[in-house]
């Protein structure tokens, strides 16, 4: 099944277009939604508790995003050629005491990835510095 076909299935099952065109992500989300329909979803109480735990667990996230060239083994996994351009995202989540909770490195194919970002109000402890052109 192509990513386009999978995106259509995702939209039919979830009821909204996918935010990602990552094939493995779409497969997992479709499978999870089908399983939730068949076996029942989380109770509202379990859902609230999961949100509470998530709010308490991760306090800070550092993320670095950079352009890279894929190694041969990375390219093989992404079904492209070695030295193809890619976007690398390295993330580290920290707990309240600054101990790391998780580390993750993700590679996105440069020819397949499209990034969209919507920023809301930005709160800062110190005023922004700099000059506008």
C-alpha positions as CSV (number, residue, x, y, z in Angstrom):
1,X,0.0,0.0,0.0
2,X,1.4,3.4,-0.9
3,X,1.6,6.3,1.5
4,X,-1.1,8.1,-0.4
5,X,-3.5,5.1,-0.1
6,X,-2.6,4.7,3.6
7,X,-3.3,8.4,4.1
8,X,-6.8,7.9,2.6
9,X,-7.5,4.9,4.9
10,X,-6.2,7.0,7.9
11,X,-8.6,9.8,7.0
12,X,-11.6,7.4,6.6
13,X,-10.9,5.7,10.0
14,X,-9.7,8.7,12.1
15,X,-12.0,11.3,10.5
16,X,-9.3,13.9,9.7
17,X,-6.3,14.1,7.4
18,X,-3.0,12.8,8.8
19,X,-0.5,15.3,10.1
20,X,2.4,13.1,8.9
21,X,3.1,11.2,5.7
22,X,5.4,8.8,7.6
23,X,4.3,5.3,6.5
24,X,5.1,3.6,9.8
25,X,3.3,6.3,11.8
26,X,0.2,5.9,9.7
27,X,0.2,2.1,10.0
28,X,0.5,2.3,13.8
29,X,-2.2,4.9,14.1
30,X,-4.6,3.0,11.8
31,X,-3.9,-0.2,13.7
32,X,-4.4,1.5,17.1
33,X,-7.7,3.0,16.0
34,X,-9.0,-0.3,14.7
35,X,-8.0,-2.1,17.9
36,X,-9.6,0.6,20.0
37,X,-12.8,0.2,18.0
38,X,-12.8,-3.6,18.3
39,X,-11.7,-3.9,22.0
40,X,-12.8,-0.6,23.4
41,X,-10.9,2.6,24.0
42,X,-9.4,4.0,27.2
43,X,-12.0,5.0,29.8
44,X,-12.3,8.7,30.5
45,X,-10.7,8.2,33.9
46,X,-7.7,6.4,32.4
47,X,-7.3,9.1,29.8
48,X,-7.3,11.8,32.5
49,X,-4.8,9.9,34.6
50,X,-2.5,9.5,31.5
51,X,-2.6,13.2,30.9
52,X,-1.8,13.9,34.6
53,X,1.2,11.5,34.5
54,X,2.4,13.0,31.2
55,X,2.1,16.5,32.7
56,X,4.1,15.5,35.7
57,X,6.7,13.5,34.0
58,X,8.3,15.6,31.3
59,X,9.2,19.1,32.3
60,X,11.6,20.2,29.6
61,X,12.5,19.1,26.1
62,X,15.6,20.0,24.1
63,X,15.4,19.4,20.4
64,X,18.0,19.9,17.6
65,X,17.0,19.8,14.0
66,X,19.7,19.8,11.2
67,X,20.2,18.8,7.6
68,X,22.4,15.7,7.2
69,X,23.5,13.3,4.4
70,X,22.3,9.7,5.0
71,X,24.8,6.9,5.5
72,X,24.4,3.7,3.5
73,X,22.6,1.8,6.3
74,X,20.3,4.8,7.0
75,X,19.5,5.2,3.4
76,X,18.7,1.5,3.1
77,X,16.1,1.8,5.9
78,X,14.6,4.9,4.3
79,X,14.6,3.2,0.8
80,X,16.7,5.8,-0.8
81,X,20.4,6.2,-1.8
82,X,23.4,6.9,0.4
83,X,24.4,10.5,0.8
84,X,20.8,11.6,0.1
85,X,19.7,14.7,2.0
86,X,17.7,14.2,5.2
87,X,16.4,16.0,8.2
88,X,17.7,14.8,11.6
89,X,15.8,15.5,14.8
90,X,17.5,14.7,18.1
91,X,15.3,15.1,21.2
92,X,16.0,14.8,24.9
93,X,13.2,15.0,27.4
94,X,14.1,15.9,31.0
95,X,12.4,15.4,34.4
96,X,11.9,18.2,36.9
97,X,15.3,17.4,38.6
98,X,17.0,17.8,35.2
99,X,17.7,14.1,34.8
100,X,17.1,12.8,31.2
101,X,13.9,10.8,30.8
102,X,14.3,9.9,27.1
103,X,16.5,10.4,24.0
104,X,15.4,10.0,20.4
105,X,17.0,10.4,17.0
106,X,14.7,10.6,14.0
107,X,15.6,10.8,10.3
108,X,13.3,12.2,7.7
109,X,13.9,11.8,3.9
110,X,14.6,15.2,2.4
111,X,12.6,14.5,-0.7
112,X,9.5,13.4,1.2
113,X,9.3,15.6,4.3
114,X,7.3,18.8,4.6
115,X,7.5,20.8,7.8
116,X,4.7,23.1,9.0
117,X,4.7,25.0,12.2
118,X,2.2,27.2,13.9
119,X,3.4,29.3,16.8
120,X,1.1,30.8,19.4
121,X,1.9,33.3,22.1
122,X,5.5,33.0,23.2
123,X,6.2,33.5,26.9
124,X,9.7,34.4,28.0
125,X,11.4,35.1,31.3
126,X,13.5,37.9,29.7
127,X,12.5,40.3,27.0
128,X,13.5,39.4,23.4
129,X,16.7,41.2,22.2
130,X,17.7,42.1,18.7
131,X,16.9,44.4,15.9
132,X,14.3,44.2,13.2
133,X,15.4,45.0,9.7
